[in-house]
Amino acid sequence: MTHYEDRYWSSADGLKLHYRDYAPVTREGAGDADEAAGVVLCLHGLSRNARDFDGLAPHLAARGWNVLCPDLRGRGESDYAKDAASYTPQQYVEDILGLIRAEGIQSFSVIGTSLGGLIAMGLAQVVPERVRAAVINDVGPWLEPEGMERIRDYVGQGRSYPTWVHAARGLESAQGDAHPGQPLDFWIRKAKRLMTLTSNGRIVFDYDMKIAEPILAADMADQPDLWPFWEAMAGRPLLVLRGELSDLLSLKTLAQMLERVPGAEALTLAGVGHAPTLDEPEAVAAIEALLARTAAVSATPERTA
């Protein structure tokens, strides 16, 4: 059974932002490492929300971690932005820093999928002393143009469906290449993470369609230099996950990431595109192993009273 508390914090520009707080589960026979495991921030992708981690988060909480899963502005139960121009990675980093301050979090590990991985890199550059470890899920400092064009084609389209089966089939049609051969229940579960039931009975994507505006306005031929953000991750346990079929994170970029940050680990998940769900057993095992290395490292509390 999943146990979490819905909680909120405020952004600097007055938005009410939501996160799920999965408290660590006390287990019979749990040792000191479980008691002191610490805080994990789970940061979702562009068109996703806190539900993206409803498989991984309770699993980690059951092993002693306090897992926080925010809805970025414009997603899930967080307020939509007053100005669509604020839907940028820089603003998302500022919002998450606000959560960190509000909760008195002194140090944390971070798991970031796609956009969430870029936010994780931004946090490591702004507050490097607080980031204990990081998992970067299928994203890197260079974004393949093919993958970016695919994202530009679907984000902000505002489709709706009459039933969850219709929604699942719609997702399969659009994203089947990234998760080939998956059964209907996989797509229904994915639809329920990405979408929500409206008051008129239609099922829609659970985000502000205006999140697409800064992306559509950007010049994809002129990507910013994100390598310094990746290099800021050095000096802590790092894991890069890549879907074997990914069209956003190439093998070439992954190799450069490992070369520029020695000691970073990588795991390629077979038969998966952008982005791995983090429900894959190999991904869960690798994340657990990485986090276990940080559990007993810090002698200082991860939160202030």
Backbone as CSV, one residue per row, in Angstrom:
resi,resn,N_x,N_y,N_z,CA_x,CA_y,CA_z,C_x,C_y,C_z
1,MET,0.839,-1.197,0.000,0.000,0.000,0.000,0.874,1.247,0.000
2,THR,0.502,2.229,-0.843,1.288,3.445,-0.972,0.918,4.442,0.119
3,HIS,1.909,4.965,0.807,1.684,5.946,1.862,2.446,7.220,1.512
4,TYR,1.719,8.311,1.335,2.366,9.607,1.144,1.418,10.687,1.635
5,GLU,1.990,11.850,1.895,1.204,13.008,2.299,1.301,14.061,1.210
6,ASP,0.166,14.642,0.832,0.176,15.757,-0.110,0.575,17.020,0.645
7,ARG,1.618,17.675,0.174,2.097,18.877,0.826,2.357,19.965,-0.220
8,TYR,2.590,21.188,0.242,2.677,22.333,-0.667,3.766,23.294,-0.205
9,TRP,4.289,24.051,-1.170,5.151,25.183,-0.852,4.842,26.288,-1.854
10,SER,5.389,27.458,-1.637,5.097,28.605,-2.498,6.327,29.008,-3.290
11,SER,6.116,29.328,-4.562,7.208,29.831,-5.394,7.419,31.311,-5.122
12,ALA,8.531,31.835,-5.591,8.835,33.256,-5.377,7.817,34.161,-6.044
13,ASP,7.167,33.679,-7.131,6.165,34.503,-7.811,4.747,34.141,-7.399
14,GLY,4.604,33.464,-6.242,3.297,33.310,-5.629,2.476,32.112,-6.052
15,LEU,3.083,31.126,-6.710,2.340,29.932,-7.080,2.325,28.934,-5.921
16,LYS,1.208,28.239,-5.778,1.106,27.153,-4.805,1.529,25.872,-5.506
17,LEU,2.641,25.306,-5.060,3.230,24.137,-5.710,3.084,22.917,-4.809
18,HIS,2.837,21.790,-5.424,2.495,20.556,-4.710,3.626,19.532,-4.780
19,TYR,3.751,18.747,-3.710,4.626,17.583,-3.772,4.070,16.461,-2.911
20,ARG,4.435,15.267,-3.282,4.124,14.086,-2.483,5.301,13.818,-1.545
21,ASP,4.999,13.603,-0.292,6.021,13.317,0.721,5.834,11.878,1.188
22,TYR,6.726,11.005,0.735,6.710,9.601,1.148,7.649,9.457,2.341
23,ALA,7.082,9.325,3.528,7.896,9.182,4.730,8.556,7.813,4.738
24,PRO,9.758,7.710,5.303,10.406,6.404,5.380,9.586,5.442,6.218
25,VAL,9.475,4.227,5.752,8.693,3.203,6.435,9.576,2.516,7.461
26,THR,9.119,2.479,8.699,9.843,1.772,9.752,9.548,0.287,9.630
27,ARG,10.585,-0.491,9.488,10.409,-1.932,9.308,10.996,-2.684,10.494
28,GLU,10.382,-3.767,10.840,10.907,-4.601,11.911,12.300,-5.093,11.532
29,GLY,13.236,-4.891,12.421,14.597,-5.327,12.160,15.422,-4.331,11.375
30,ALA,14.860,-3.127,11.090,15.613,-2.135,10.334,16.822,-1.689,11.127
31,GLY,17.940,-1.545,10.433,19.171,-1.143,11.096,19.394,0.348,11.032
32,ASP,20.549,0.781,11.510,20.844,2.202,11.553,20.888,2.818,10.165
33,ALA,21.374,2.059,9.181,21.444,2.596,7.822,20.061,2.947,7.309
34,ASP,19.071,2.111,7.648,17.701,2.396,7.226,17.182,3.647,7.918
35,GLU,17.482,3.776,9.196,16.969,4.912,9.953,17.540,6.228,9.433
36,ALA,18.776,6.203,8.915,19.460,7.432,8.525,19.610,7.565,7.024
37,ALA,18.749,6.878,6.247,18.948,6.835,4.803,18.965,8.220,4.181
38,GLY,18.017,9.101,4.540,18.056,10.470,4.062,16.952,10.810,3.087
39,VAL,17.124,11.958,2.415,16.108,12.540,1.542,16.452,12.260,0.083
40,VAL,15.438,11.881,-0.683,15.581,11.712,-2.130,14.546,12.592,-2.817
41,LEU,15.017,13.467,-3.703,14.124,14.255,-4.546,13.940,13.546,-5.878
42,CYS,12.698,13.333,-6.296,12.394,12.716,-7.586,11.778,13.769,-8.491
43,LEU,12.446,14.079,-9.588,12.040,15.166,-10.476,11.624,14.595,-11.827
44,HIS,10.381,14.892,-12.211,9.797,14.268,-13.392,10.177,14.989,-14.690
45,GLY,9.738,14.406,-15.801,10.017,14.948,-17.118,9.055,16.043,-17.544
46,LEU,9.232,16.525,-18.764,8.559,17.716,-19.275,7.044,17.688,-19.111
47,SER,6.389,16.637,-19.590,4.925,16.585,-19.579,4.403,15.631,-18.519
48,ARG,5.231,15.359,-17.515,4.877,14.384,-16.489,4.544,15.090,-15.181
49,ASN,4.482,14.332,-14.097,4.105,14.886,-12.802,4.586,13.941,-11.707
50,ALA,4.210,14.227,-10.461,4.688,13.442,-9.322,4.307,11.967,-9.418
51,ARG,3.213,11.663,-10.112,2.781,10.269,-10.237,3.755,9.437,-11.043
52,ASP,4.661,10.088,-11.748,5.661,9.362,-12.527,6.470,8.409,-11.659
53,PHE,6.536,8.693,-10.356,7.353,7.890,-9.445,6.499,7.051,-8.496
54,ASP,5.225,6.782,-8.859,4.376,6.058,-7.911,4.720,4.574,-7.812
55,GLY,5.674,4.122,-8.606,6.231,2.786,-8.415,7.516,2.836,-7.606
56,LEU,8.431,3.710,-8.009,9.748,3.783,-7.370,9.694,4.400,-5.973
57,ALA,8.918,5.474,-5.794,8.940,6.210,-4.521,8.548,5.350,-3.323
58,PRO,7.420,4.621,-3.365,7.098,3.794,-2.201,8.113,2.673,-1.977
59,HIS,8.716,2.206,-3.060,9.747,1.179,-2.939,10.949,1.717,-2.149
60,LEU,11.374,2.938,-2.463,12.504,3.529,-1.741,12.126,3.897,-0.313
61,ALA,10.891,4.389,-0.129,10.439,4.724,1.232,10.424,3.489,2.119
62,ALA,10.074,2.348,1.541,10.051,1.100,2.307,11.448,0.670,2.727
63,ARG,12.457,1.270,2.121,13.845,0.962,2.475,14.495,2.088,3.257
64,GLY,13.672,2.980,3.801,14.175,3.957,4.755,14.409,5.355,4.232
65,TRP,14.093,5.595,2.961,14.327,6.922,2.401,13.089,7.798,2.554
66,ASN,13.307,9.074,2.794,12.226,10.063,2.748,12.200,10.605,1.321
67,VAL,11.170,10.254,0.553,11.132,10.555,-0.877,10.139,11.685,-1.132
68,LEU,10.622,12.751,-1.761,9.786,13.894,-2.111,9.637,13.954,-3.627
69,CYS,8.384,13.986,-4.101,8.091,13.995,-5.537,7.291,15.250,-5.874
70,PRO,7.954,16.298,-6.326,7.224,17.531,-6.645,6.502,17.436,-7.988
71,ASP,5.387,18.170,-8.085,4.803,18.539,-9.366,5.436,19.871,-9.764
72,LEU,6.157,19.918,-10.873,6.664,21.199,-11.339,5.496,22.142,-11.642
73,ARG,5.767,23.434,-11.627,4.713,24.398,-11.949,4.046,24.015,-13.274
74,GLY,2.719,24.125,-13.294,1.984,23.803,-14.509,1.679,22.337,-14.688
75,ARG,2.004,21.509,-13.681,1.749,20.080,-13.783,1.010,19.597,-12.538
76,GLY,0.222,18.514,-12.738,-0.412,17.864,-11.611,-1.210,18.825,-10.759
77,GLU,-0.945,18.798,-9.459,-1.692,19.629,-8.515,-1.028,20.970,-8.229
78,SER,0.058,21.271,-8.927,0.682,22.587,-8.779,-0.054,23.614,-9.630
79,ASP,-0.003,24.871,-9.178,-0.623,25.954,-9.943,0.006,26.092,-11.318
80,TYR,-0.807,26.537,-12.266,-0.290,26.911,-13.578,0.360,28.296,-13.461
81,ALA,1.396,28.515,-14.251,2.100,29.795,-14.204,1.243,30.908,-14.781
82,LYS,1.387,32.095,-14.208,0.692,33.264,-14.750,1.292,33.681,-16.084
83,ASP,2.590,33.433,-16.249,3.310,33.807,-17.462,3.979,32.558,-18.025
84,ALA,3.599,32.143,-19.234,4.158,30.931,-19.832,5.668,31.026,-20.026
85,ALA,6.204,32.245,-20.062,7.649,32.417,-20.225,8.426,31.879,-19.029
86,SER,7.727,31.618,-17.907,8.413,31.083,-16.724,8.550,29.559,-16.776
87,TYR,8.045,28.935,-17.806,8.206,27.486,-17.944,9.587,27.188,-18.543
88,THR,10.610,27.382,-17.741,11.996,27.177,-18.171,12.758,26.387,-17.123
89,PRO,13.821,25.683,-17.535,14.632,24.954,-16.544,15.167,25.838,-15.439
90,GLN,15.553,27.068,-15.781,16.078,27.967,-14.748,15.032,28.225,-13.666
91,GLN,13.778,28.442,-14.078,12.723,28.697,-13.105,12.418,27.447,-12.298
92,TYR,12.457,26.286,-12.948,12.195,25.043,-12.214,13.254,24.825,-11.131
93,VAL,14.505,25.148,-11.457,15.562,25.037,-10.446,15.257,25.962,-9.276
94,GLU,14.855,27.199,-9.558,14.519,28.144,-8.487,13.351,27.626,-7.644
95,ASP,12.358,27.042,-8.306,11.215,26.508,-7.557,11.652,25.383,-6.618
96,ILE,12.495,24.480,-7.115,12.943,23.361,-6.275,13.830,23.866,-5.137
97,LEU,14.627,24.884,-5.401,15.394,25.488,-4.303,14.454,26.033,-3.234
98,GLY,13.307,26.572,-3.651,12.313,27.038,-2.691,11.782,25.901,-1.835
99,LEU,11.551,24.751,-2.437,11.118,23.574,-1.671,12.192,23.149,-0.678
100,ILE,13.438,23.138,-1.124,14.546,22.747,-0.258,14.637,23.675,0.951
101,ARG,14.489,24.968,0.703,14.537,25.933,1.813,13.334,25.760,2.735
102,ALA,12.151,25.587,2.132,10.932,25.473,2.940,10.975,24.267,3.859
103,GLU,11.588,23.187,3.397,11.641,21.952,4.181,12.907,21.845,5.020
104,GLY,13.792,22.835,4.936,15.026,22.789,5.713,15.919,21.625,5.340
105,ILE,15.955,21.285,4.062,16.747,20.137,3.601,18.200,20.562,3.447
106,GLN,19.072,19.948,4.224,20.492,20.288,4.190,21.256,19.536,3.114
107,SER,20.846,18.303,2.849,21.470,17.518,1.781,20.455,16.498,1.282
108,PHE,20.666,16.056,0.049,19.700,15.164,-0.571,20.352,14.441,-1.741
109,SER,19.749,13.329,-2.124,20.047,12.678,-3.394,18.926,13.036,-4.355
110,VAL,19.207,12.987,-5.648,18.216,13.410,-6.622,18.131,12.402,-7.760
111,ILE,16.907,12.118,-8.171,16.634,11.258,-9.320,15.852,12.100,-10.310
112,GLY,16.401,12.304,-11.503,15.749,13.174,-12.470,15.556,12.498,-13.807
113,THR,14.312,12.481,-14.284,13.990,11.926,-15.596,13.914,13.049,-16.625
114,SER,14.701,12.951,-17.684,14.666,13.896,-18.804,14.815,15.328,-18.293
115,LEU,13.792,16.175,-18.407,13.869,17.533,-17.864,14.296,17.511,-16.403
116,GLY,13.795,16.552,-15.638,14.198,16.436,-14.235,15.687,16.223,-14.072
117,GLY,16.316,15.528,-15.029,17.763,15.348,-14.997,18.505,16.646,-15.229
118,LEU,17.976,17.482,-16.118,18.589,18.794,-16.337,18.450,19.667,-15.097
119,ILE,17.298,19.583,-14.425,17.119,20.331,-13.170,18.117,19.844,-12.124
120,ALA,18.328,18.532,-12.070,19.303,17.977,-11.122,20.687,18.550,-11.376
121,MET,21.082,18.663,-12.651,22.372,19.250,-12.982,22.431,20.708,-12.539
122,GLY,21.324,21.433,-12.716,21.284,22.824,-12.269,21.431,22.945,-10.765
123,LEU,20.799,22.042,-10.027,20.930,22.055,-8.565,22.374,21.801,-8.149
124,ALA,23.050,20.886,-8.858,24.440,20.573,-8.510,25.353,21.761,-8.757
125,GLN,24.987,22.617,-9.701,25.806,23.793,-9.950,25.526,24.900,-8.941
126,VAL,24.260,25.025,-8.519,23.874,26.123,-7.624,24.134,25.789,-6.160
127,VAL,23.809,24.551,-5.746,24.015,24.143,-4.352,24.787,22.811,-4.315
128,PRO,26.013,22.803,-4.827,26.757,21.544,-4.935,26.988,20.852,-3.601
129,GLU,27.082,21.646,-2.533,27.354,21.051,-1.229,26.169,20.255,-0.694
130,ARG,25.000,20.411,-1.278,23.815,19.724,-0.773,23.490,18.444,-1.537
131,VAL,24.020,18.300,-2.733,23.680,17.148,-3.581,24.624,15.990,-3.256
132,ARG,24.064,14.941,-2.654,24.886,13.808,-2.224,25.116,12.794,-3.332
133,ALA,24.118,12.570,-4.163,24.200,11.578,-5.234,23.128,11.921,-6.251
134,ALA,23.280,11.395,-7.475,22.296,11.715,-8.506,22.131,10.562,-9.476
135,VAL,20.881,10.393,-9.915,20.538,9.475,-10.998,19.954,10.329,-12.116
136,ILE,20.572,10.274,-13.283,20.134,11.050,-14.436,19.516,10.071,-15.439
137,ASN,18.223,10.231,-15.689,17.483,9.262,-16.489,17.265,9.754,-17.922
138,ASP,18.084,9.235,-18.827,17.926,9.384,-20.269,17.954,10.837,-20.744
139,VAL,18.942,11.559,-20.276,19.164,12.925,-20.750,20.627,13.265,-20.541
140,GLY,21.099,14.226,-21.289,22.485,14.635,-21.143,22.669,16.083,-21.552
141,PRO,23.925,16.548,-21.588,24.193,17.946,-21.924,23.931,18.287,-23.386
142,TRP,23.864,17.271,-24.237,23.496,17.485,-25.636,22.243,16.671,-25.921
143,LEU,21.220,17.339,-26.472,19.942,16.700,-26.760,19.858,16.446,-28.261
144,GLU,19.662,15.214,-28.636,19.617,14.869,-30.050,18.454,15.592,-30.737
145,PRO,18.723,16.255,-31.875,17.660,16.991,-32.582,16.454,16.127,-32.927
146,GLU,16.671,14.858,-33.265,15.554,13.974,-33.586,14.601,13.842,-32.403
147,GLY,15.161,13.659,-31.225,14.338,13.536,-30.036,13.630,14.833,-29.695
148,MET,14.321,15.952,-29.858,13.706,17.238,-29.565,12.551,17.537,-30.527
149,GLU,12.702,17.159,-31.786,11.617,17.377,-32.749,10.406,16.520,-32.392
150,ARG,10.653,15.302,-31.936,9.540,14.447,-31.520,8.792,15.091,-30.353
151,ILE,9.535,15.631,-29.394,8.911,16.281,-28.244,8.119,17.505,-28.693
152,ARG,8.685,18.293,-29.580,7.992,19.485,-30.079,6.705,19.120,-30.811
153,ASP,6.682,17.951,-31.413,5.501,17.522,-32.168,4.327,17.152,-31.268
154,TYR,4.609,16.669,-30.038,3.490,16.195,-29.210,3.142,17.120,-28.050
155,VAL,4.108,17.861,-27.497,3.830,18.621,-26.283,2.852,19.763,-26.580
156,GLY,1.889,19.940,-25.685,0.937,21.027,-25.820,-0.188,20.791,-26.805
157,GLN,-0.387,19.544,-27.214,-1.411,19.259,-28.227,-2.830,19.199,-27.661
158,GLY,-2.992,18.930,-26.373,-4.303,19.012,-25.742,-5.305,17.949,-26.162
159,ARG,-4.855,16.757,-26.440,-5.778,15.692,-26.827,-6.605,15.239,-25.622
160,SER,-7.784,14.665,-25.891,-8.616,14.126,-24.819,-9.224,12.807,-25.275
161,TYR,-9.646,11.998,-24.281,-10.124,10.642,-24.555,-11.347,10.347,-23.685
162,PRO,-12.249,9.461,-24.172,-13.458,9.158,-23.405,-13.262,8.123,-22.307
163,THR,-12.287,7.221,-22.453,-12.051,6.170,-21.457,-10.553,5.971,-21.288
164,TRP,-10.190,5.271,-20.206,-8.770,4.990,-19.970,-8.201,4.051,-21.031
165,VAL,-9.013,3.184,-21.563,-8.531,2.302,-22.634,-8.221,3.129,-23.882
166,HIS,-9.100,4.076,-24.214,-8.819,4.951,-25.350,-7.539,5.756,-25.109
167,ALA,-7.380,6.263,-23.887,-6.179,7.035,-23.548,-4.935,6.168,-23.683
168,ALA,-5.022,4.931,-23.204,-3.893,4.009,-23.286,-3.527,3.716,-24.739
169,ARG,-4.537,3.498,-25.566,-4.274,3.218,-26.982,-3.688,4.442,-27.677
170,GLY,-4.147,5.634,-27.266,-3.563,6.845,-27.822,-2.095,6.986,-27.477
171,LEU,-1.740,6.679,-26.230,-0.336,6.711,-25.822,0.485,5.681,-26.579
172,GLU,-0.073,4.484,-26.697,0.657,3.428,-27.407,0.927,3.827,-28.855
173,SER,-0.051,4.461,-29.480,0.133,4.908,-30.853,1.252,5.941,-30.966
174,ALA,1.315,6.840,-29.984,2.304,7.919,-30.021,3.673,7.497,-29.512
175,GLN,3.709,6.570,-28.544,4.970,6.259,-27.863,5.363,4.790,-27.950
176,GLY,4.668,4.045,-28.774,4.939,2.608,-28.862,6.362,2.270,-29.248
177,ASP,7.002,3.138,-30.036,8.386,2.870,-30.443,9.336,2.896,-29.251
178,ALA,8.966,3.630,-28.190,9.832,3.734,-27.010,9.634,2.570,-26.048
179,HIS,8.495,1.896,-26.148,8.202,0.775,-25.253,7.559,-0.350,-26.060
180,PRO,8.299,-0.910,-26.998,7.708,-1.897,-27.908,7.271,-3.166,-27.189
181,GLY,6.141,-3.705,-27.644,5.688,-5.002,-27.144,5.034,-4.978,-25.781
182,GLN,4.747,-3.789,-25.239,4.145,-3.725,-23.907,2.640,-4.013,-23.986
183,PRO,2.090,-4.690,-22.969,0.659,-5.025,-22.974,-0.203,-3.820,-22.621
184,LEU,-1.510,-3.991,-22.756,-2.448,-2.903,-22.501,-2.340,-2.366,-21.084
185,ASP,-2.139,-3.238,-20.088,-2.104,-2.744,-18.704,-0.920,-1.806,-18.474
186,PHE,0.185,-2.004,-19.196,1.312,-1.071,-19.115,0.867,0.323,-19.565
187,TRP,0.140,0.377,-20.681,-0.264,1.662,-21.239,-1.355,2.316,-20.400
188,ILE,-2.229,1.525,-19.786,-3.227,2.096,-18.881,-2.543,2.701,-17.662
189,ARG,-1.578,1.975,-17.106,-0.836,2.502,-15.950,-0.109,3.797,-16.328
190,LYS,0.492,3.810,-17.498,1.201,5.009,-17.951,0.226,6.163,-18.183
191,ALA,-0.935,5.858,-18.760,-1.938,6.900,-18.988,-2.392,7.518,-17.668
192,LYS,-2.572,6.705,-16.651,-3.039,7.215,-15.367,-1.968,8.035,-14.653
193,ARG,-0.718,7.847,-15.031,0.338,8.703,-14.499,0.369,10.047,-15.220
194,LEU,0.132,10.023,-16.507,0.290,11.219,-17.324,-0.976,12.059,-17.430
195,MET,-2.128,11.452,-17.206,-3.396,12.113,-17.506,-4.288,12.196,-16.269
196,THR,-5.388,12.914,-16.435,-6.337,13.089,-15.341,-7.749,13.142,-15.902
197,LEU,-8.708,12.791,-15.061,-10.120,12.814,-15.438,-10.698,14.183,-15.111
198,THR,-11.273,14.856,-16.093,-11.818,16.193,-15.885,-13.263,16.117,-15.410
199,SER,-13.798,17.262,-15.019,-15.165,17.324,-14.510,-16.203,16.987,-15.574
200,ASN,-15.840,17.122,-16.845,-16.787,16.783,-17.910,-16.677,15.326,-18.369
201,GLY,-15.843,14.553,-17.651,-15.732,13.137,-17.942,-14.696,12.768,-18.982
202,ARG,-14.015,13.756,-19.548,-12.961,13.478,-20.530,-11.621,13.300,-19.819
203,ILE,-10.752,12.529,-20.422,-9.412,12.267,-19.886,-8.418,13.091,-20.688
204,VAL,-7.625,13.905,-19.986,-6.691,14.825,-20.650,-5.319,14.728,-19.994
205,PHE,-4.311,15.219,-20.706,-2.976,15.292,-20.124,-2.976,16.278,-18.964
206,ASP,-2.256,15.911,-17.901,-2.322,16.642,-16.640,-1.258,17.733,-16.566
207,TYR,-1.292,18.653,-17.532,-0.365,19.783,-17.498,-0.950,20.942,-18.293
208,ASP,-0.407,22.115,-18.024,-0.779,23.327,-18.728,-0.216,23.256,-20.143
209,MET,-1.072,23.338,-21.145,-0.605,23.238,-22.526,0.412,24.324,-22.871
210,LYS,0.431,25.396,-22.080,1.353,26.495,-22.363,2.805,26.166,-22.018
211,ILE,3.055,25.013,-21.373,4.462,24.648,-21.141,5.204,24.481,-22.461
212,ALA,4.448,24.284,-23.548,5.071,24.080,-24.862,5.621,25.376,-25.447
213,GLU,5.098,26.521,-25.008,5.424,27.772,-25.690,6.918,28.096,-25.711
214,PRO,7.649,28.020,-24.572,9.086,28.312,-24.647,9.849,27.313,-25.512
215,ILE,9.398,26.068,-25.539,10.081,25.057,-26.345,9.871,25.321,-27.828
216,LEU,8.637,25.630,-28.201,8.334,25.887,-29.604,8.995,27.170,-30.096
217,ALA,9.244,28.102,-29.182,9.872,29.377,-29.564,11.388,29.272,-29.649
218,ALA,11.949,28.219,-29.070,13.413,28.087,-29.017,13.972,27.647,-30.363
219,ASP,15.207,28.050,-30.612,15.937,27.628,-31.815,16.679,26.343,-31.484
220,MET,16.174,25.221,-31.992,16.765,23.931,-31.658,18.158,23.755,-32.255
221,ALA,18.507,24.587,-33.230,19.845,24.494,-33.830,20.892,25.188,-32.965
222,ASP,20.450,25.899,-31.951,21.371,26.666,-31.103,21.186,26.257,-29.648
223,GLN,21.596,25.040,-29.317,21.452,24.558,-27.953,22.447,25.254,-27.023
224,PRO,22.022,25.556,-25.803,22.973,26.122,-24.836,24.028,25.095,-24.451
225,ASP,25.168,25.581,-23.998,26.258,24.699,-23.558,25.946,24.201,-22.147
226,LEU,25.498,22.953,-22.059,25.129,22.382,-20.763,26.246,21.524,-20.162
227,TRP,27.358,21.421,-20.832,28.430,20.575,-20.298,28.929,21.042,-18.933
228,PRO,29.043,22.358,-18.669,29.448,22.760,-17.310,28.464,22.283,-16.239
229,PHE,27.175,22.174,-16.590,26.192,21.689,-15.625,26.433,20.208,-15.327
230,TRP,26.749,19.431,-16.367,27.065,18.024,-16.136,28.350,17.898,-15.322
231,GLU,29.368,18.667,-15.654,30.647,18.565,-14.955,30.517,18.986,-13.495
232,ALA,29.498,19.795,-13.182,29.250,20.169,-11.781,28.802,18.975,-10.953
233,MET,28.403,17.873,-11.615,27.958,16.682,-10.897,29.127,15.856,-10.362
234,ALA,30.341,16.157,-10.785,31.502,15.363,-10.394,31.696,15.366,-8.880
235,GLY,32.326,14.304,-8.374,32.679,14.250,-6.959,31.645,13.615,-6.063
236,ARG,30.628,12.997,-6.646,29.578,12.317,-5.868,29.144,11.082,-6.649
237,PRO,28.510,10.115,-5.993,28.009,8.946,-6.728,27.012,9.374,-7.814
238,LEU,27.246,8.908,-9.031,26.411,9.281,-10.174,26.048,8.042,-10.982
239,LEU,24.823,8.014,-11.439,24.350,6.944,-12.314,23.581,7.575,-13.459
240,VAL,23.962,7.243,-14.683,23.228,7.673,-15.868,22.509,6.461,-16.441
241,LEU,21.199,6.560,-16.532,20.401,5.519,-17.165,20.100,5.944,-18.593
242,ARG,20.179,4.984,-19.513,19.858,5.267,-20.913,19.012,4.146,-21.474
243,GLY,17.941,4.530,-22.155,17.170,3.548,-22.883,17.910,3.161,-24.157
244,GLU,18.005,1.887,-24.419,18.729,1.402,-25.606,18.204,2.058,-26.888
245,LEU,16.915,2.355,-26.935,16.287,2.912,-28.129,16.122,4.427,-28.056
246,SER,16.766,5.067,-27.092,16.572,6.498,-26.868,16.918,7.321,-28.101
247,ASP,16.044,8.298,-28.395,16.329,9.247,-29.472,16.761,10.604,-28.922
248,LEU,16.933,10.707,-27.585,17.328,11.974,-26.974,18.757,11.949,-26.430
249,LEU,19.160,10.829,-25.855,20.517,10.666,-25.316,21.241,9.629,-26.168
250,SER,22.211,10.078,-26.935,22.934,9.173,-27.837,24.077,8.468,-27.112
251,LEU,24.530,7.379,-27.697,25.686,6.667,-27.155,26.923,7.564,-27.160
252,LYS,27.043,8.411,-28.175,28.186,9.318,-28.252,28.178,10.302,-27.089
253,THR,27.023,10.888,-26.815,26.938,11.833,-25.696,27.183,11.133,-24.372
254,LEU,26.624,9.939,-24.218,26.845,9.184,-22.979,28.332,8.914,-22.779
255,ALA,29.033,8.514,-23.831,30.471,8.253,-23.718,31.220,9.514,-23.301
256,GLN,30.835,10.664,-23.852,31.485,11.918,-23.468,31.193,12.270,-22.011
257,MET,29.974,11.974,-21.556,29.623,12.232,-20.159,30.525,11.428,-19.223
258,LEU,30.738,10.165,-19.542,31.568,9.307,-18.694,33.030,9.722,-18.754
259,GLU,33.453,10.238,-19.898,34.832,10.691,-20.035,35.066,11.977,-19.233
260,ARG,34.093,12.875,-19.261,34.270,14.170,-18.596,34.078,14.094,-17.092
261,VAL,33.332,13.108,-16.629,33.143,12.927,-15.185,33.547,11.501,-14.827
262,PRO,34.846,11.268,-14.624,35.302,9.927,-14.268,34.637,9.449,-12.977
263,GLY,34.301,8.189,-12.956,33.647,7.616,-11.786,32.152,7.516,-11.928
264,ALA,31.566,8.275,-12.864,30.137,8.143,-13.112,29.854,6.759,-13.700
265,GLU,28.739,6.184,-13.302,28.344,4.870,-13.805,27.235,5.028,-14.832
266,ALA,27.092,4.036,-15.700,26.035,4.072,-16.706,25.387,2.703,-16.808
267,LEU,24.107,2.710,-17.093,23.355,1.482,-17.314,22.423,1.706,-18.493
268,THR,22.526,0.834,-19.501,21.623,0.874,-20.645,20.541,-0.179,-20.449
269,LEU,19.291,0.245,-20.592,18.145,-0.636,-20.404,17.674,-1.132,-21.763
270,ALA,17.716,-2.412,-21.950,17.415,-3.020,-23.247,15.947,-2.849,-23.609
271,GLY,15.704,-2.596,-24.901,14.350,-2.570,-25.418,13.499,-1.415,-24.946
272,VAL,14.145,-0.320,-24.483,13.426,0.838,-23.961,13.936,2.085,-24.666
273,GLY,13.009,3.008,-24.988,13.396,4.288,-25.556,13.311,5.378,-24.518
274,HIS,12.990,6.593,-24.986,12.888,7.730,-24.067,11.474,7.830,-23.514
275,ALA,11.351,7.745,-22.207,12.411,7.526,-21.229,12.051,6.286,-20.424
276,PRO,13.055,5.591,-19.873,12.750,4.480,-18.975,11.779,4.905,-17.873
277,THR,10.899,3.998,-17.479,9.872,4.316,-16.483,10.400,4.309,-15.059
278,LEU,11.574,3.709,-14.846,12.161,3.479,-13.526,11.388,2.431,-12.730
279,ASP,10.527,1.701,-13.418,9.933,0.492,-12.847,10.703,-0.747,-13.289
280,GLU,11.602,-0.591,-14.247,12.385,-1.729,-14.746,13.226,-2.302,-13.603
281,PRO,13.196,-3.622,-13.385,13.946,-4.209,-12.260,15.424,-3.838,-12.258
282,GLU,16.039,-3.775,-13.444,17.468,-3.428,-13.495,17.682,-1.984,-13.050
283,ALA,16.770,-1.093,-13.430,16.891,0.306,-13.017,16.715,0.443,-11.510
284,VAL,15.709,-0.225,-10.959,15.453,-0.153,-9.524,16.660,-0.668,-8.740
285,ALA,17.217,-1.784,-9.179,18.376,-2.363,-8.480,19.571,-1.409,-8.526
286,ALA,19.808,-0.791,-9.683,20.945,0.122,-9.818,20.749,1.370,-8.966
287,ILE,19.533,1.890,-8.927,19.242,3.065,-8.093,19.433,2.729,-6.618
288,GLU,18.913,1.579,-6.210,19.092,1.159,-4.814,20.564,1.056,-4.454
289,ALA,21.346,0.458,-5.339,22.773,0.277,-5.061,23.475,1.622,-4.927
290,LEU,23.126,2.576,-5.802,23.748,3.889,-5.737,23.384,4.593,-4.431
291,LEU,22.092,4.579,-4.088,21.652,5.263,-2.874,22.228,4.617,-1.619
292,ALA,22.402,3.299,-1.652,22.958,2.604,-0.490,24.364,3.099,-0.176
293,ARG,25.083,3.524,-1.204,26.446,4.030,-0.996,26.450,5.365,-0.269
294,THR,25.319,6.087,-0.308,25.273,7.391,0.346,24.666,7.329,1.744
295,ALA,23.992,6.224,2.081,23.163,6.180,3.289,23.955,6.435,4.566
296,ALA,25.179,5.928,4.636,25.947,6.050,5.873,27.123,7.010,5.742
297,VAL,27.159,7.772,4.619,28.310,8.635,4.384,28.271,9.885,5.252
298,SER,27.082,10.534,5.300,26.984,11.829,5.997,26.630,11.637,7.453
299,ALA,27.361,12.307,8.323,27.067,12.253,9.748,26.164,13.416,10.176
300,THR,25.869,14.344,9.229,25.051,15.497,9.563,23.607,15.237,9.191
301,PRO,22.662,15.836,9.921,21.253,15.608,9.583,20.914,16.200,8.235
302,GLU,19.966,15.568,7.520,19.591,16.039,6.189,18.530,17.131,6.257
303,ARG,17.893,17.300,7.406,16.907,18.355,7.563,17.178,19.107,8.852
304,THR,16.875,20.416,8.845,16.916,21.160,10.090,15.560,21.034,10.763
305,ALA,15.539,21.236,12.034,14.278,21.116,12.780,13.333,22.234,12.407
